[in-house]
């Protein structure tokens, strides 16, 4: 279901960290972008728009100021992120260090 990200990102204090990561799925690697909020972790899939916007100035596209300049630039170039799965509540998240093989 499509939801506007405006409500999620309306408070700059909710977004604690964000960044790119390579996710290892069963047989392939997937470029993902993580958003760590104060109450959940959101994993999104990076999509690149192959079509150029004809004549429109994409620098005028409004972007949430709390996002990193890298992600703001990516969005202005026509890229976007789609939610990969349900947000993971932080109270149900367990982190473990994994040795590189």
Beta strands, then each sheet from edge to edge (+ up, - down):
strand 1: 15-24
strand 2: 29-37
strand 3: 40-47
strand 4: 80-83
strand 5: 88-89
sheet 1: 1+ 2- 3+ 4-
sheet 2: 1+ 2- 3+ 5-
end
